[in-house]
């Protein structure tokens, strides 16, 4: 029984650290590409939690949800990188500090 | 044995994920992302979800990170330097994210039953059956969504003017 409890603790620790690292990267990094990578990290943390819960409760519904999340993540990355490409064409940089057109 | 593998893969994943946050160059971030996805695939395997481990490696490291690396190479970012980090801002962000993590850990540990999977389900068969019966409608909506995304990416990234009326006369 102690085995299962320790595994539970560890897996939650991994999920939350990955999510926290992704959130920190999203908040702190200035490079738009790295910000998109941080979003991927957060999505993957949620995927890990979904798969773990799904396998633990023996219901395959969480895995279906993970398939959907992966599809949406791929589409989101493609659109985000397209926007980054266009920003680079417009401004010559991908640093988020330089995009101040909407700042009041 | 399973515990040891579990801890090894966890530490590997977290280290690679912190590499994404801490490395200077986006190329190193992309490679750290690849490593962290491999670690995650190992964790999926340990949970008994072989299909998702395969999908993780195929789609994430095979498609998404390649897309990242491709864009990094296209943009030629070597000349850009990051500013030295603002320590106050890093400290505030790290502290608030740490608090959020504590709250999340509390919630997760309370809400999920700590039971290990007893019988591994026949995953591929179960998933495909569910995908084409109960989740057929979301599946079709997702395919439509992908089509919309393809059109949107073409519309965003096209260069040069295309006249409104279609072909040039």
Interface residues (C-beta under 8 A of the other chain):
Chain A: X3 X4 X5 X6 X7 X8 X9 X10 X11 X12 X13 X14 X15 X16 X17 X18 X19 X20 X21 X22 X23 X24 X25 X27 X28 X29 X30 X31 X33 X34 X36 X37 X38 X40 X41 X44 X47 X48 X49 X51 X52 X53 X54 X55 X56 X57 X58 X60 X61 X63 X64 X66 X67 X68 X70 X71 X72 X73 X74 X75 X77 X78 X79 X81 X82 X83 X84 X85 X86 X88 X89 X93 X94 X95 X97
Chain B: X2 X3 X6 X7 X10 X13 X14 X17 X18 X20 X21 X26 X29 X30 X33 X36 X37 X40 X43 X44 X47 X48 X49 X51 X52 X55 X56 X59 X60 X63 X64 X67 X68 X71 X72 X74 X75 X77 X80 X82 X83 X85 X89 X90 X93 X94 X97 X98 X100 X101 X104 X105 X108 X109 X112 X113 X114 X115 X116 X117 X118 X119 X121 X123 X126 X127 X130 X131 X135 X138 X142 X145 X146 X149 X152 X153 X156 X157 X159
